């Protein structure tokens, strides 16, 4: 495995700038460019002899979204901007949380695609973002695709981000970096899921390269930085170490400012570990935790996330909302 590292940054070292500027990407990762004027679709030749090579269509898509609170406490979308492949459902306010569904209007992620996602829950806002279907990174005979994600949660704001799983297809080469910025008093349940591939087609651990990065910051102070850079075969060996041929990986970042580290809910969360599912909890800072899940199947991972959400709901009122799949 080329690189697999997790760093929990102590308060003494958190203010030290990272050598890569805090991007979490290795130097050879593609960089998302500024917005272009052609609606996001570019035709560019592949590397090599550019005089004779046919042009390859690519997407430069973005979604910028900010939710704010009205004086009466209702949350609304204060700002939004998006370009293919991103699309938004009509927002729905249920009296507690504003629900937004994020849709990829194309079949999935292809070589050369460069995506950018920027979501903010401003102070006092309450936002839940879901996706109706899995994200798929398709076969890439050459080149790579990348996505940068930034999520910001202001003081007194709530954000739940609950996308469906990422499915890396055979021979894909995909990089994704996520940055979660929290203010004091912010609350969140931020989750992601990684599938081993198209299990129903007998395609497991077949991607060429997958690079995933995650950073968590509190008031600008770096608390967690981790990176995964692995082929499918390399991650498959890690799954085999856990005794699972088709392991599904899940991560949840939980920010609950009023929840104590010794609260009974954490015993409920640790009790989620059982046959077919491994569960671990790490404290990043007072009121901030990361939960790791490794499940033997997609349904097992989904059920465990549902149980985690139910266990945390009494401490995080935003979780009492019903996530609608529009």
URDA-V97934 format. One line per field, one symbol per residue. ss: DSSP state (2 for helix, 1 for strand, 0 for the rest). psi: psi as a letter, one per 20 degrees, with the letter a starting at -180 (. if undefined). burial: # if it has 16 or more other ideal C-beta (glycine too) atoms within 10 Angstrom, else .. Layout:
ss: ???
psi: ???
burial: ???
This chain:
ss: 00111111000000000000000000000000000000001111100000000011111111111111100000111111111001110001100001111111000010000111111110000111111000111000000011111111100001111100011100001111111111000011111111100022200000001111111111001111111111022222222220000001111111100000000022222200010011111111100111111110022222222222222200002222000000
psi: pgpoqpooprhhihjpqqhjjjhiqqhjqqpprrqrjkjipqoqqrqbnihiqqqpprpnqqopppprprhjipqrohqqpqqpjqqqrpqpojigqppppppoirhbprpipoqppopporpiqoppprqirqpporpohrarqqpppppporpjrpppomrrqpoprpkqopppppoooqqpiqqqooqrqpqianhhjknpljqgppopqpppqokipphppqqpoqrhhghhhgghhjkohlpppqqppoonhjpqhjqhhhhhghiipapjpqpqppphrpjprppppoqirghggghhgghgghhighinhhiiqpopn.
burial: .......##....#.........##...##.#.......#.#...............############.....#......##.##....#....#######.#...###############.########...####.#..############.############################.#############.....################...###########.###.##....#.###########..#.....##..#..#...####.#..##.#####.######.###.##.###.##..##.##.#.....
